[in-house]
Every structure is written in structure tokens, then in C-alpha cells.
Amino acid sequence: MHFGLTEEQDLLQESLRRFTAEKLSAQHLRTRFDEGTGFDEDLWQRAAEVGLPGLIVPEDFGGAGLEMLDLALAFEILGDGAVPGPFLGHALATIAISRGGSAAQKSKWLPRLATGEVVGGCAFAEKRGVWEPGDWSLALEDGRACGSKRFGEVGPHTDVSVVGLAGGRLGLIEKNAAGLRLETVDSVDRGRALAHLHLEDTPVDLLAADDGAAADVMDAARILLAADAFGAAWKLIRATVDYALAREQFSTPIAQFQAVKHQLAKMAMEAEPMRGLIWYAAYAFDHRRDEVAREAATAKAHITDRVVQIGREAVSLHGGIGFTWECDVHFWLKRAIHDRTWLGSPAAHRERLAALADW
């Protein structure tokens, strides 16, 4: 068995790493955070030019037809660059339509999602911290819905949103649909748009699949959030090492101090084993269907939890400046906090793991 990446997968990560380095300077990232819209039209168009929105869209519909592992590797680079934009919502909308849509729904949406002409979004949560498909209560009556979905990866730029419905079903809501109102949420991670969706007799196009698609989408979300957080972890570690080598006390770089060395080593030792969790969960998504629910929940619970702690240690090692807006580490700490919280806390996913194991 081969435990490394293929040459094509290495090339994918390297090309995306170059893209983020060229198109997203620290000042540009700071500007996007200051705006807090979670969307950069120019950056999205440039991402579309390199094929990022269509990585997992089937080739028959104009996409690259890659697997979840490839998408997770891309999300690692997005997390490393704290790249702002609707990439998670777009990916989940694409997966939902690919896995659960009718032939007509796929033909209508997937080609335009692949090119980035259409921006996808998603909304699953409901009140009282409800995230899981079995707990969704938003009901359809004659193809219309009244109610709300919370903390959706949706904004004014979103053209089509996948929403969770009662019975564990999925449906599509188009931009400017009758009765749809977005209530913007000012998230801790200002690089990604969040909104509550309020529906009043709003038309919803029910996806054709009546089982399995929602579970696939939620497992994909867990994997991609873990991959994004993993990328943020290594960015935080590298930034902290660079700072420790440059910052001096008593004419000595603080990286020479034993306590600092221990903290940096601990951060790296916690981060590196995460790689296997992500890779295996992403591989299982396409090749070991009986294992994916467990592996996805494990990755989401463990990785997002530990990366937040790595972020806090990075801030601490930066000293007083680490707590200021001028220090860039807060971009990645806030991204990790978002990844940890969205789709449910680590405790919720550990509880899910216990249920899957019949504990």
C-alpha cells in the first residue's frame, strides 16, 4: 500500500500554494478582514481560472472529477493561506447536487458551479444547536418552506444554497427567491460569510435522492473543516518559529530558550499526526463507505480542537504583540475557531462517535 501522495496531488498543492502566495498578500488579507464580507470577487474569479471551484465536479459536467482526498489537500492550502471566500459552501453545494440531484438538477447547476460562474452555499443548522440531518425540522409544503436555517455559509454573492430539510432531505434555494431574507452574522472569521436564512413561503427545489446524500455532505464538511484547520495549524507553527528566531531577549533569539523550544516542538508533534486522520477519512469517503462516518467525525473532533490550542500557544509565544490586530497570527487562530465551531463542537462529534459505536 502506498501511503504518500501521487505526483499529481503534490503538483495540485504546489500550484495552489503558488496561487495563494501570488494573489493574497498579508495586506490584501487584512483588507478583506477589515471589510468582513467574506467574499472577494477578483480572488474568486482568479480561483476559477485555476479550476478550484470545479475540482470535485464530475468530468461529464465540466469539472476535474477528482476525489475527496484531492479536495481535502486543496483545503489544506486554503487554510494555510487563510484564503477568504465561499469555498466550503461551494464545495458542499457541489457534492450535494452531484450525489443527490436529479439529471435535470445536475445539468442545470454543475457546469456553472464547475466554472465558478455560479457560487454555491449551504445552510444546515437550526436553533438549539441542531446540525445533524436526523434533527432537521424545516418542512416543505407544496414545494415551499417557512422557517429558518442558521449560520449558513451564504452571503449576497451566493447564487444557489443547499439547505437541510425535515426527514434528512436536501433542497436548493436560489438567490432572490421569493420570501428569502438573509440576516448577516458577524463571524469571528471575517474571511468567510455567514448568515441566517429566513424563509417565508420560499420555493425550494427538493433534491431527488431521498437517502444518503445528506450524510455524504455532512461527512464531507467534517473532512474539509479538519483539512482547513490542519493547514492553519502549520501556518501558525511556521509563523511562530520565524518570530522566535527573529525576536531577541538579552541579545539572544528566544528560539534558543529551552522552554520556547519545548513549546514549538509540542505544537509540531501535535500537528503532524493529524495528516493521517485527514488523508484516511478523505480516502474512505470514496473507497470505504462503511468507515467514513467514523473517520470523518474523528478528524473533525480531534483536529479542530487541537488546532485551536496550537493557535493559542502561537499567540502566547508572540508575547504582547500576539494579542494585537497588527499581528497576523489572529487570522489563523480565528479560522481555527470557526472550523472548530461550525457543524458542531468537538464534544458533539465525540458523542456522535459514541453513538456510531453503540456505546
N, C-alpha and C positions, 0 to 999 in steps of 0.2 A: 504494500500500500504506500502511495506517495503522500507525504504529509506537508509538502511545500506547495507554493503557488506555481501555476504554469507561467511560461514566458509571457503569454498574452495578459494574464492577470497582473503580473509585475508591470507590464507596459501600461495597462489601464491606470494603475495607481500613480505611476510616474507622470503620465500625461496630465492627469487631474491635479497632481501636486504642482506641476509647472503652471497649469491654468490658474490655480488659486494664488500662486506666488506672483504671477504677472498681473492679474486683474483685481487683486484685493490687497492693497497696501494697508498698513496699520491705520493711516489717516482715513482712507476710504471706509474701513470697517468702523472706525469711530464715528464718521458722519452718518452711516446707516443706523448705528445705535442711537445717536442723537435724534434722528428722525423718528425712530421707533415704529416704522410702518411694516417692517418685516418683508419688504419687497423692493428690489432694485431692478427696474425694467431692463436697463442696459446689461446688467450682470446676468439676468435670466436669458436674454437673447444670446449672449455670448456662450452661456452654458448649453443652450440649444444647438449652437453651431458645432460644439464638440460632441454632441449626441447624448448628453447627460440625461435629459428627460425621457429618452426612449430606450434606456439600457435594457429594461426588462419587458418591454413591449414585444410581442411575438413578431418574427420577421414578416409574416404574412400581412401584418398591418403597418409595416414600415419601420419597425424598431430593430434593435440589435439582437433580440431574442436570447439574452444572457440569463443566467440563473441567479438565485438569491445570493449565493456566495459572491458573485461579481458585484451585485448591488451593495452588499454589505461592505466590500472593500472600497467602493466609491464613497459610501457614507463615512467610513473611517477618515478619508481625506477631507470630507466636508466638515467633520468635527474638528480635525486638526487645524483647519483654516477658519473655524467659526463662521463658515460661509452663510450669509443671510439669504433667506428666500424660502419658497414653499416646497422644498424638495421632498420632505417627508409626506406631506399631504398629497402631493402629486404622485409619488410612488405608490401610496396606498390606494389612491383612486384607480391608478392603472392596474394594480393587482386585483382589486375588487371587480373591475369590468372584465379583465382577462379571465378570471376564474369563475365569475358568476353571471356575466352578461349574456344576453341572447346574441344571435348572429347579427341582428339589426343594431343592437346596442354597441357591440364591438366595432362594427363597421362605421357607426356614427362618431364614436369617440376616440378609439385607439390610434388611428392615423394622426389625428390632430394632437393628441397627448404626446405621441412619439416625437413630433417636431417642436413641441413647446408652444405651438400656436394657441392651444387651449391649456390653461393652468388648472390642475386638479386640486381638490381639497378634501377634507374628511371631518366628520363630527360624530363621535361615539358616546361621549359622557352625558349623563343626566344628573339630576340633583341627588344629593346624599352620597356622592362619590361612586355612582354606578358607572361601570365601564364595560362589563362583560356582556356578550350577546344574550345570554340567558336571562339577563335582568333588564334588558331594554323594554321600555313601555310605550314608546311613541308609535301610535297605531295609525293605520291607513283606513280610510273610508271612501270608497269610490275614487281611489287614486289620489286622495288629498289627505293632508295631515294638519293637526292642530296640536301645538305643544312647543317644546324647546329642546335643543341639544346644547351642551355646554363645552366650553374650551375646545372648540373645533379649530383645526389648522386651516383656517379660512380667513380671507380678507376681501377687500373691494376688488382685488385683482383676480379672484378665483372665478373661473368660468363654470365649473361643474363640481359639486360636492357629493361625496358618498356619505350617507348617514345611516346609523343603526336604527332598526325598526323592531317593533314587538315581534316575538317569535324568532329572534335571531336572524332576521332578514336584513337585506341592504337595499337602499334605494338611492336614486340620483335626483338632486335638486339643481336646476340650472340658475345661473346668475340672473338677477332681476325677475325671478319667478314671483308670481302674484302672492302677496301675503308674507313674503320673506323679509325679515329685518335682521341685520347684523348689529350686535352690540359689541364693540371692540373691547378687548380685555388687555390691559397694560401688563404684559407678562414680564417676569424677571429677565428673560432672554428677549431683548428687544430686536434681535435679528430674525425672529420668526413670528408671524402674525397669529394671534389667537382671537377668537370671537365666540360669543354665544349666538346661536341661531334661534330666532323666534319665528314660529310658523303659525299662520292663521289661514286655514283652508288653502294651504300651499300645495300645488301639484307636485307629486313625487313619482318618478318612474321606477317602479319596482324591478330590481334585477331578477333575471329569470331563475337562477339557482335557488332552491329552497332549503339547501343544507350544505354545509362545508365551506362555503365562500367566506362567511363572516369569521369563522375560526382561522382560515388561512390568512385573512387580512390582519387579524389581531396578532397572530404569531409573527407575521412579517413585521408588524410595528414593533414588537418586542425586540426582535433581532436588530432592526435598523436603529432603534434608540440605543441599544447596547453598543453597536458599532460606532455610532456617532460619539458616544461618551468615551469610548476607548481611544478614538482619535484625539479628543480633547485632553485625555489623560497624558498622552505622550507629548503633546504641545506644552502642557503645564510643566512637565518634568524637564523638557529641554530648556524652556524659558527660565526655570529656576536654577538649573545648572549654569546657564550663561550668566545669570545675575550673581550667583555665588562665586564664580570665577572673576568677575569684574569688581564686585563690592569688596572694599578693604576695611579692615579694622586693625589698628596697631600696625599699619604698614604691611598687613598680611591678608590675602584674599580669604574671605570667610569659608570658601570651599576647602581650605586646609584644616579647618577646625573639625575635630573628631565628631562632635555632636551633629554638625551640619552634614558631614559625610554619611553618618548613620541614617539621618532623615532622608537624604537623597536616595540612598541605597534601598531603604524601605519602600519609598514611592515606586521605584523601578521594579522591585521584586513583587510588589502587589499588582503592578500593571501588566507585566509580560505574560503571566499565565492566563490572563483574560482572553488573549488571542485565540487560544484553543477553544474556549467556550463559544466564541462568536463563529469561528470557522465551522465547528461541528454543527451548531444549531442551524446555520445557513445551509450547510450541505444537507442536513436532514430535511429541510424544508422541501427540497426537490427529490430526494432519494430515499429517505427513511421516514415515511409519513407517520408511522406508529410512534416515533420518538420525538417528533418536532415540538409537540405541545410542552413536553417536559423540558427539553433543551432550551427552547425559546424563553420560557419562564425563568429558568435558572440563570440564563445570560442577563436578562433584564434585571432581575432582583439583585444579583451579586455585583455586576459590573457598574451599574448606575449608582449603587450605594457606595461602593469603594471609590469611584472616581470623584464624587463629591468630597470625600475625605482627603483625597490627594489634592484637590483644589484648595481646600482649607489649609493644608500643610504648605502648599506653594505660596499662598498669601502670607502665611506666618513667616516663612523663610525670606520673603521680600522685606520683612520688617515693616516700619511705619508706612512706607510708600505703598506697600501692598494693599493697603486699605483705601487707597485714593482712586479717583476716577482716572487720573493720569497714568496709572499703572495698568498695562494691558491684561494682566492675568485675570481680571474680573470678567472679561469676555468669556473665557473658557470655564471659569467656575460657574457663572450664570447659565451657560449652556448645559453644563453637567447637572445643575439643579433642575433645569427644565426636563432633561432626559430622565431624571430620577422620578419626577412627579407625574409627568404626562403618562397616561394609561394606567395609573395606579402606583402606589408606593411599593417599595421592596417587600414590606410586610404583606401586602395584598398578594403579591406574586408568590411569596413563600407559602402563604395559605393555599393558593391555587396548587402549588406543587404537592402539598399535603393531601389535598383532595384528589389529585390525579393518582396519587399512590394509595388511595383508600385508607389513609390514616384516620 
